[in-house]
Amino acid sequence: MDADTIRILVTRLSRPHSFGGAVIERAAIIAAGPDSVAILAWIAAHGGQPETAAPVVSGQGLQSTRLNGSSGVGSASPRRYVLPPGVLS
């Protein structure tokens, strides 16, 4: 997959970010198929950064993780990637 094809794909799959630039979901990248590694490399080469996740707030009590639906363990992979303004234009 060449750089222009990846740029077109990322443009189609991303949406505007509230701080400028664009944001693309990791799930959309993975769903793009076997070229997801090339897409992630392109994003990194163009200044894209993994979005920092909000800290997990621990509840009180033994059953808090069951009740709020989180395991309390952070994910190793970011959920979204943020691209700086002007990269996709």
MDTraj code that builds the backbone (N, CA, C; nanometers):
import mdtraj as md
import numpy as np

residues = "MET ASP ALA ASP THR ILE ARG ILE LEU VAL THR ARG LEU SER ARG PRO HIS SER PHE GLY GLY ALA VAL ILE GLU ARG ALA ALA ILE ILE ALA ALA GLY PRO ASP SER VAL ALA ILE LEU ALA TRP ILE ALA ALA HIS GLY GLY GLN PRO GLU THR ALA ALA PRO VAL VAL SER GLY GLN GLY LEU GLN SER THR ARG LEU ASN GLY SER SER GLY VAL GLY SER ALA SER PRO ARG ARG TYR VAL LEU PRO PRO GLY VAL LEU SER".split()
xyz = np.array([
    [0.0857, -0.1168, 0.0000],
    [0.0000, 0.0000, 0.0000],
    [0.0908, 0.1237, 0.0000],
    [0.0706, 0.2125, -0.0942],
    [0.1556, 0.3314, -0.1016],
    [0.1028, 0.4437, -0.0124],
    [0.1836, 0.5480, 0.0048],
    [0.1518, 0.6570, 0.0978],
    [0.0246, 0.7320, 0.0599],
    [0.0017, 0.7541, -0.0698],
    [-0.1204, 0.8250, -0.1118],
    [-0.2455, 0.7433, -0.0817],
    [-0.2389, 0.6147, -0.1027],
    [-0.3522, 0.5270, -0.0727],
    [-0.3823, 0.5265, 0.0767],
    [-0.2773, 0.5232, 0.1568],
    [-0.2958, 0.5251, 0.3020],
    [-0.3557, 0.6590, 0.3454],
    [-0.3070, 0.7708, 0.2895],
    [-0.3602, 0.9026, 0.3248],
    [-0.5084, 0.9110, 0.2919],
    [-0.5477, 0.8597, 0.1767],
    [-0.6894, 0.8611, 0.1369],
    [-0.7718, 0.7760, 0.2331],
    [-0.7215, 0.6599, 0.2695],
    [-0.7920, 0.5716, 0.3623],
    [-0.8056, 0.6355, 0.5002],
    [-0.6972, 0.6942, 0.5506],
    [-0.7012, 0.7579, 0.6821],
    [-0.7969, 0.8772, 0.6791],
    [-0.7975, 0.9532, 0.5701],
    [-0.8903, 1.0660, 0.5563],
    [-1.0347, 1.0179, 0.5616],
    [-1.0625, 0.9073, 0.4951],
    [-1.1991, 0.8535, 0.4929],
    [-1.2422, 0.8009, 0.6285],
    [-1.1495, 0.7392, 0.7033],
    [-1.1836, 0.6762, 0.8307],
    [-1.1777, 0.7711, 0.9505],
    [-1.1144, 0.8863, 0.9353],
    [-1.0973, 0.9768, 1.0488],
    [-1.2100, 1.0796, 1.0550],
    [-1.2102, 1.1534, 1.1648],
    [-1.3066, 1.2623, 1.1826],
    [-1.2335, 1.3778, 1.2507],
    [-1.2900, 1.4969, 1.2447],
    [-1.2237, 1.6121, 1.3074],
    [-1.2078, 1.5925, 1.4579],
    [-1.0957, 1.6381, 1.5106],
    [-1.0686, 1.6306, 1.6541],
    [-1.1015, 1.7659, 1.7156],
    [-1.1447, 1.7664, 1.8399],
    [-1.1861, 1.8908, 1.9057],
    [-1.0711, 1.9899, 1.9233],
    [-0.9476, 1.9440, 1.9227],
    [-0.8318, 2.0324, 1.9384],
    [-0.7665, 2.0641, 1.8041],
    [-0.8319, 2.0351, 1.6942],
    [-0.7752, 2.0543, 1.5617],
    [-0.7202, 1.9222, 1.5116],
    [-0.6890, 1.9154, 1.3864],
    [-0.6389, 1.7904, 1.3312],
    [-0.7501, 1.6886, 1.3138],
    [-0.7139, 1.5635, 1.3209],
    [-0.8102, 1.4557, 1.3006],
    [-0.7841, 1.3451, 1.4003],
    [-0.8851, 1.2635, 1.4201],
    [-0.8729, 1.1484, 1.5098],
    [-0.9255, 1.0261, 1.4355],
    [-0.8575, 0.9142, 1.4549],
    [-0.8989, 0.7899, 1.3905],
    [-0.9004, 0.6794, 1.4966],
    [-1.0047, 0.6018, 1.4944],
    [-1.0199, 0.4919, 1.5897],
    [-0.9282, 0.3761, 1.5528],
    [-0.8675, 0.3149, 1.6511],
    [-0.7806, 0.1988, 1.6292],
    [-0.8614, 0.0846, 1.5676],
    [-0.9856, 0.0689, 1.6092],
    [-1.0703, -0.0379, 1.5554],
    [-1.0901, -0.0221, 1.4044],
    [-1.1020, 0.1017, 1.3579],
    [-1.1174, 0.1261, 1.2143],
    [-0.9897, 0.0896, 1.1397],
    [-0.8751, 0.1158, 1.2007],
    [-0.7474, 0.0810, 1.1381],
    [-0.7341, -0.0708, 1.1286],
    [-0.7651, -0.1396, 1.2366],
    [-0.7546, -0.2858, 1.2386],
    [-0.8531, -0.3476, 1.1391],
    [-0.9707, -0.2892, 1.1265],
    [-1.0723, -0.3403, 1.0339],
    [-1.0304, -0.3213, 0.8883],
    [-0.9327, -0.2339, 0.8637],
    [-0.8856, -0.2113, 0.7267],
    [-0.8125, -0.3323, 0.6711],
    [-0.7792, -0.4277, 0.7571],
    [-0.7210, -0.5521, 0.7095],
    [-0.5720, -0.5642, 0.7339],
    [-0.5051, -0.6425, 0.6507],
    [-0.3635, -0.6740, 0.6735],
    [-0.2699, -0.5536, 0.6593],
    [-0.3179, -0.4452, 0.6046],
    [-0.2348, -0.3252, 0.5890],
    [-0.2364, -0.2367, 0.7126],
    [-0.2953, -0.2828, 0.8217],
    [-0.3059, -0.1995, 0.9413],
    [-0.1695, -0.1606, 0.9974],
    [-0.0702, -0.2473, 0.9836],
    [0.0649, -0.2149, 1.0317],
    [0.1215, -0.0982, 0.9512],
    [0.1016, -0.0997, 0.8201],
    [0.1484, 0.0101, 0.7347],
    [0.0743, 0.1393, 0.7673],
    [-0.0538, 0.1294, 0.7986],
    [-0.1323, 0.2478, 0.8329],
    [-0.0821, 0.3078, 0.9632],
    [-0.0577, 0.2241, 1.0643],
    [-0.0053, 0.2736, 1.1916],
    [0.1330, 0.3373, 1.1735],
    [0.2158, 0.2797, 1.0885],
    [0.3475, 0.3369, 1.0606],
    [0.3337, 0.4717, 0.9911],
    [0.2397, 0.4842, 0.8985],
    [0.2160, 0.6111, 0.8288],
    [0.1699, 0.7176, 0.9275],
    [0.0802, 0.6813, 1.0165],
    [0.0308, 0.7759, 1.1173],
    [0.1464, 0.8251, 1.2038],
    [0.2318, 0.7348, 1.2493],
    [0.3460, 0.7730, 1.3325],
    [0.4440, 0.8612, 1.2550],
    [0.4660, 0.8307, 1.1279],
    [0.5591, 0.9085, 1.0456],
    [0.5079, 1.0492, 1.0170],
    [0.3773, 1.0694, 1.0283],
    [0.3180, 1.2002, 1.0012],
    [0.2769, 1.2743, 1.1288],
    [0.3382, 1.2380, 1.2387],
    [0.3154, 1.3107, 1.3640],
    [0.1941, 1.2671, 1.4427],
    [0.1314, 1.1581, 1.4035],
    [0.0167, 1.1077, 1.4779],
    [0.0602, 1.0520, 1.6121],
    [-0.0205, 1.0751, 1.7125],
    [0.0103, 1.0306, 1.8483],
    [-0.1063, 0.9488, 1.9032],
    [-0.0769, 0.8452, 1.9807],
    [-0.1860, 0.7740, 2.0477],
    [-0.2526, 0.8668, 2.1483],
    [-0.3823, 0.8633, 2.1513],
    [-0.4552, 0.9472, 2.2458],
    [-0.4361, 0.8919, 2.3861],
    [-0.4063, 0.9802, 2.4783],
    [-0.3901, 0.9361, 2.6164],
    [-0.5269, 0.9096, 2.6758],
    [-0.5378, 0.7967, 2.7416],
    [-0.6643, 0.7580, 2.8035],
    [-0.6809, 0.8305, 2.9362],
    [-0.8054, 0.8591, 2.9701],
    [-0.8350, 0.9186, 3.0997],
    [-0.8048, 0.8152, 3.2074],
    [-0.7552, 0.8590, 3.3224],
    [-0.7259, 0.7619, 3.4282],
    [-0.8520, 0.6897, 3.4742],
    [-0.8351, 0.5630, 3.5028],
    [-0.9466, 0.4819, 3.5502],
    [-0.9716, 0.5151, 3.6960],
    [-1.0954, 0.5531, 3.7254],
    [-1.1325, 0.5859, 3.8623],
    [-1.1793, 0.4583, 3.9296],
    [-1.1120, 0.4243, 4.0350],
    [-1.1465, 0.3023, 4.1070],
    [-1.2650, 0.3293, 4.1982],
    [-1.3622, 0.2390, 4.1941],
    [-1.4767, 0.2504, 4.2821],
    [-1.4447, 0.1951, 4.4196],
    [-1.5403, 0.1985, 4.5050],
    [-1.5235, 0.1490, 4.6410],
    [-1.5843, 0.0102, 4.6529],
    [-1.5199, -0.0758, 4.7251],
    [-1.5780, -0.2055, 4.7564],
    [-1.5323, -0.3173, 4.6662],
    [-1.5653, -0.4366, 4.7069],
    [-1.5230, -0.5574, 4.6393],
    [-1.5846, -0.5721, 4.5004],
    [-1.7085, -0.5306, 4.4823],
    [-1.7792, -0.5514, 4.3563],
    [-1.7749, -0.4298, 4.2642],
    [-1.6932, -0.3292, 4.2915],
    [-1.6947, -0.2062, 4.2128],
    [-1.6587, -0.2300, 4.0670],
    [-1.5641, -0.3184, 4.0377],
    [-1.5277, -0.3422, 3.8981],
    [-1.6392, -0.4125, 3.8231],
    [-1.7125, -0.4965, 3.8890],
    [-1.8246, -0.5640, 3.8241],
    [-1.9378, -0.4665, 3.7974],
    [-1.9622, -0.3755, 3.8880],
    [-2.0734, -0.2822, 3.8747],
    [-2.0478, -0.1740, 3.7711],
    [-1.9250, -0.1242, 3.7612],
    [-1.9004, -0.0166, 3.6650],
    [-1.8466, -0.0682, 3.5323],
    [-1.8290, -0.1993, 3.5169],
    [-1.7950, -0.2584, 3.3893],
    [-1.6495, -0.2498, 3.3488],
    [-1.5624, -0.2035, 3.4363],
    [-1.4210, -0.1977, 3.3995],
    [-1.3417, -0.2946, 3.4846],
    [-1.2313, -0.3382, 3.4303],
    [-1.1482, -0.4324, 3.5042],
    [-1.0478, -0.3605, 3.5918],
    [-1.0336, -0.2281, 3.5721],
    [-0.9355, -0.1524, 3.6474],
    [-0.7960, -0.1636, 3.5894],
    [-0.7806, -0.2435, 3.4850],
    [-0.6517, -0.2618, 3.4206],
    [-0.6523, -0.1832, 3.2900],
    [-0.5513, -0.0983, 3.2679],
    [-0.5439, -0.0186, 3.1465],
    [-0.5159, -0.1047, 3.0249],
    [-0.5594, -0.0610, 2.9117],
    [-0.5367, -0.1325, 2.7874],
    [-0.3954, -0.1040, 2.7364],
    [-0.3328, -0.2035, 2.6791],
    [-0.1977, -0.1868, 2.6255],
    [-0.2006, -0.1085, 2.4943],
    [-0.3107, -0.1096, 2.4232],
    [-0.3234, -0.0408, 2.2956],
    [-0.4124, 0.0818, 2.3106],
    [-0.3738, 0.1929, 2.2478],
    [-0.4597, 0.3115, 2.2529],
    [-0.5867, 0.2886, 2.1719],
    [-0.6925, 0.3547, 2.2104],
    [-0.8198, 0.3404, 2.1391],
    [-0.8261, 0.4280, 2.0154],
    [-0.7552, 0.5419, 2.0192],
    [-0.7601, 0.6362, 1.9071],
    [-0.6223, 0.6961, 1.8837],
    [-0.6025, 0.7462, 1.7634],
    [-0.4802, 0.8170, 1.7270],
    [-0.5185, 0.9564, 1.6804],
    [-0.4428, 1.0564, 1.7248],
    [-0.4703, 1.1954, 1.6897],
    [-0.3638, 1.2426, 1.5932],
    [-0.4077, 1.2969, 1.4801],
    [-0.3186, 1.3510, 1.3783],
    [-0.3177, 1.5029, 1.3886],
    [-0.2010, 1.5656, 1.3709],
    [-0.1957, 1.7111, 1.3787],
    [-0.2681, 1.7787, 1.2623],
    [-0.3039, 1.9060, 1.2808],
    [-0.3729, 1.9790, 1.1722],
    [-0.2879, 1.9832, 1.0459],
    [-0.3515, 1.9726, 0.9303],
    [-0.2857, 1.9857, 0.8023],
    [-0.2281, 1.8594, 0.7431],
    [-0.2258, 1.7507, 0.8167],
    [-0.1660, 1.6276, 0.7662],
    [-0.2508, 1.5660, 0.6543],
    [-0.3800, 1.5732, 0.6666],
    [-0.4678, 1.5070, 0.5698],
    [-0.5101, 1.5977, 0.4552],
    [-0.4720, 1.7234, 0.4578],
    [-0.5154, 1.8133, 0.3493],
    [-0.4106, 1.8286, 0.2427],
])
top = md.Topology()
chain = top.add_chain()
for i, resn in enumerate(residues, 1):
    res = top.add_residue(resn, chain, resSeq=i)
    for name in ("N", "CA", "C"):
        top.add_atom(name, md.element.get_by_symbol(name[0]), res)
traj = md.Trajectory(xyz[None], top)
